Amino acid sequence: MTKIKVEDLKRIKEEVQKATSLREGGKRVKTTVHMGTCGIASGARKVLNSLVSAIEEEGVQDVMVTTSGCIGICSKEPLVTVEVLGEDPITYQSMDENKMRQVFRRHIIGGEVQRQFALAKGLE
């Protein structure tokens, strides 16, 4: 029986992550607006509506929008996580409609992380 090496495990992990990360819609970008009670009270619904409007206005087809509950950082709400295929996710904090449109134009479309709004990079 052949032994699996660490390199093999790393390669398998990368392949699985690529295959499953955004599989729900086969899109290039998955954007999650965190819509727990704290997020909604802080304006997450307006942020979500701003994102959806921007996507519709630009006619973009490769961006999936989802929602989730609270991730436990209520003081930083509204929170938005942007996952671009093949890159580490970025979680943005204290979002509003204008910040969301900027993140859409510059990060989701342009590929430039908006560091001034970023809270975290990666899932771990």
N, C-alpha and C positions, 0 to 999 in steps of 0.2 A: 504494500500500500504506500502510495506517495504521500510524503509529508507536505503540508501547506506551509509556505514561508510567510513571514511578515509582509513582504512585498506583495504577495498574492492577495492577502487579506486587504491591504490598502487599496489595491486595484479593484477588487470586488466591491469594496465599500464605495469607492468613487463611482463605479458603474451603476450601482443600485441607487445612489443618491441622485445621479443625473436622470435615471429612468423614472424615479418616483417623486421627485421634488415638486414638479409642476404638472404632473400627469393628469390632474383633474380636468384640464381643459386643453392640454397641448399648447399652452401659451408660452410666450417668452418671459413674461413678467407676471408674478402673482402679488397683488397688493391687498393687505389685510388691514381693515380699519377695526380697531378694538372697540367693541360696542357694549361693554359691560355698563351697569348702571352709572358708575362713576364717569365713564367715557361719554355716555349720552348726556349726562348732566353738565359735562365740561364742553360740549359742542361737537361731539363725534358725528352726529347725524348731519350737521352742516358740512363737515369735512368730507363725509362720504358723498353727499350730494354734489359738492364741488368737484370731486374726483370723477364721478360719473359724468357730469356735465362736460368736463375737460376732455374726457375720452370720446364722448359723442361729438363734440365740436371739431376735434381733430380727425375723427373717423378712424381711430386706431382700432385694430382688430386683434392684436397679439397681447393684450393686457387683460388679465382676469382679476376681478374685484371680489373679495370675500369679506366676511365679518367674523369676529370671534368675541368671546367674553373678555373679562378683565384678566390682565396678566400679572396683577399684583403690585403695580406701581401707580397707584391712583393719583398721587401728587403730580405725575408727569403727563396726565391725560390732557387732551386726546392723543392717543398713540396710534401710529401707522407703521406697519412693517412692509418693506419692499423687498421682494425676492426676485432677483434677476437670475435667469437660468445660468448655472455655472459660476455664480458669484456668492459671496457671503451675504446673508440677509442684513438689511439695515433697518433698525427701529428708530423712528423719528418721534420726538416728544413735543408736547405743548403746541400741537398743530392747530391751525385755523384755516379758513378757506383760502386765503392768499398764500400761505405757506404750502398748502397742498398743491395748489396750481404750480408753484415754483418747483416743488419736488417732482411733479408730473413732467413739466417741461425739461428740467435740467437733469434729473436722475433717470426717471423712467424712459423718457425719450432720448435724452442726450448722453446718458451714461455717467454723469458727474454727481457723485454723492454730495449732498448738501450738508456738509459737516456742522454748520452753525445750528442745525436743528437735530442732528443725530444724537441719539442716546446710547445706542449699542450696535456693535457689529458682530454677526454670527449668532449661532443658536446656543452655544455652550458658555 
